[in-house]
Amino acid sequence: MKQANKRLDGQSYLSFREELVKRGIIFSYSGFLNEEILTGIGNALRTKLTIDKTDAKVSRGIFSAFVEQVQNVIRYSAETNAVIGEEQHHDDGEDHVHENESLPYGMVTIGEYPDGTRFVACCYKISNTDTEKLTAQLESIRGLDRKQLGAIMREQLKNVQAQGAKGAGLGG
């Protein structure tokens, strides 16, 4: 693990937190992700939305976007730490070795603009070889409305489920 050039002190953390608040960010995570972390963050997000008394339809939309985007990080991030031959203890009393697993790195941020519009933003690195394909996919859906995007996604999910892929193929 690389060492930071400068240690963060309490004032640095406070300044960073203040910057997040200024930008309307209510939740931010940067680090390695897996399904367990997704579940934990998801539980915290649900609790926060409940505390804020967020409308149920809005909560579902935020939560759905959050899960989809974090799953994209887990599936497609080019920045990973490989976990080779790690032994884990399971509820069945057996120790299992999971080979060729990885911990993908990404960031997820959830916030609210001054006009009340909520947002979920996620980022992760992709390989240069995937850039052209992803750019073409994004261009093909640019300008489509919600109904058109939904129809494309449903069609993609039908196609990839038959092929055994990881998702609708729209995230990476």
C-alpha positions in Angstrom: 0.0 0.0 0.0 1.3 3.4 -0.9 2.1 5.9 1.8 0.4 9.3 1.6 2.7 12.2 1.2 1.0 14.1 4.0 -0.7 12.8 7.0 -4.3 13.9 7.5 -5.0 15.6 10.9 -8.3 16.5 12.5 -8.5 19.8 10.7 -7.9 18.2 7.3 -10.7 15.8 7.9 -13.0 18.6 9.1 -12.2 20.6 6.0 -12.9 17.6 3.8 -16.2 17.0 5.6 -17.2 20.6 5.2 -16.4 20.4 1.4 -18.7 17.4 1.1 -21.5 19.2 2.9 -21.1 22.2 0.6 -21.5 19.9 -2.4 -24.7 18.4 -0.9 -23.1 15.0 -0.3 -24.8 13.0 2.4 -22.9 9.8 1.9 -19.6 8.9 0.3 -17.5 5.8 0.1 -14.1 5.3 -1.5 -12.4 2.0 -1.3 -12.5 -1.7 -2.2 -15.9 -3.2 -2.7 -17.5 -6.6 -2.5 -21.1 -7.9 -2.0 -20.7 -7.8 1.8 -19.7 -4.1 1.7 -22.6 -3.4 -0.7 -25.0 -5.0 1.8 -23.6 -3.0 4.7 -23.6 0.3 2.9 -27.1 -0.5 1.6 -28.4 -1.0 5.1 -26.9 2.3 6.2 -28.4 4.0 3.2 -31.9 2.6 3.9 -31.6 3.8 7.6 -30.5 7.3 6.5 -33.4 7.5 4.0 -35.8 6.4 6.7 -34.4 8.9 9.2 -34.8 11.7 6.6 -38.4 10.5 6.0 -37.7 10.3 2.3 -40.7 9.5 0.1 -40.9 5.7 -0.5 -40.8 6.0 -4.3 -37.8 8.3 -4.1 -36.1 6.0 -1.7 -36.6 3.0 -4.0 -35.1 4.9 -6.9 -32.1 6.0 -4.9 -31.5 2.6 -3.5 -32.0 0.9 -6.9 -29.5 3.3 -8.6 -27.0 2.8 -5.7 -27.1 -1.0 -5.9 -26.8 -1.0 -9.7 -23.9 1.3 -9.7 -22.0 -0.5 -6.9 -22.6 -3.8 -8.7 -21.0 -2.3 -11.8 -17.9 -1.4 -9.7 -17.8 -5.0 -8.4 -18.2 -6.5 -11.9 -16.2 -4.1 -14.1 -13.6 -2.2 -12.2 -10.1 -2.5 -13.7 -8.5 -1.5 -10.4 -8.5 -4.5 -8.1 -6.5 -6.2 -5.4 -6.4 -10.0 -6.1 -7.2 -12.3 -3.2 -5.6 -15.6 -4.0 -6.1 -18.7 -1.9 -7.7 -16.9 1.0 -9.3 -19.2 3.5 -12.7 -18.3 4.9 -14.8 -20.0 7.6 -18.4 -20.5 6.6 -21.6 -21.3 8.6 -21.5 -24.9 7.5 -18.4 -25.4 9.7 -16.1 -25.8 6.7 -13.2 -23.7 5.8 -13.2 -22.8 2.1 -10.4 -21.4 -0.1 -11.6 -18.9 -2.6 -9.2 -18.6 -5.5 -8.9 -15.8 -8.1 -11.3 -13.5 -6.2 -10.6 -9.8 -6.3 -11.5 -6.7 -4.4 -12.4 -4.0 -7.0 -11.9 -0.4 -6.1 -14.4 2.4 -6.7 -16.2 5.3 -5.3 -19.9 6.0 -4.6 -21.5 9.3 -3.6 -25.1 10.1 -2.7 -26.3 13.6 -2.3 -28.8 16.3 -3.0 -28.6 19.4 -5.1 -29.9 22.7 -3.8 -33.2 22.3 -5.8 -33.9 19.0 -3.9 -32.9 16.7 -6.8 -31.1 13.6 -5.4 -28.2 12.0 -7.1 -26.2 8.8 -7.0 -22.7 9.0 -8.6 -20.2 6.2 -8.9 -16.8 6.0 -10.5 -14.2 3.3 -11.2 -11.4 2.7 -13.6 -12.0 0.7 -16.7 -9.3 -0.7 -19.0 -8.3 1.3 -22.0 -9.4 -1.6 -24.3 -13.0 -1.1 -23.0 -13.2 2.6 -23.5 -14.2 2.5 -27.2 -16.9 -0.1 -26.6 -18.3 1.8 -23.6 -18.3 5.1 -25.5 -20.2 3.6 -28.3 -22.8 2.1 -25.9 -23.2 5.5 -24.2 -23.6 7.3 -27.5 -26.3 4.8 -28.5 -28.5 5.7 -25.5 -27.7 9.5 -25.3 -30.9 11.6 -25.4 -33.3 8.7 -24.8 -36.1 9.2 -22.3 -36.8 7.1 -19.3 -39.3 4.9 -21.1 -36.9 4.2 -24.0 -34.1 3.4 -21.6 -36.3 1.0 -19.7 -37.3 -0.8 -22.8 -33.6 -1.2 -23.9 -32.6 -2.4 -20.4 -35.4 -5.0 -20.3 -34.4 -6.3 -23.8 -30.7 -6.4 -22.8 -31.5 -8.3 -19.6 -33.5 -10.9 -21.6 -30.6 -11.4 -24.0 -27.8 -11.6 -21.3 -29.8 -13.9 -19.0 -30.0 -16.4 -21.8 -26.2 -16.1 -22.3 -25.4 -16.2 -18.6 -23.7 -12.7 -18.4 -23.3 -10.6 -15.3 -25.9 -7.9 -16.0 -27.6 -5.9 -18.7 -24.2 -4.9 -20.2 -24.9 -1.2 -19.8 -22.5 -0.5 -17.0 -19.2 -1.6 -18.4 
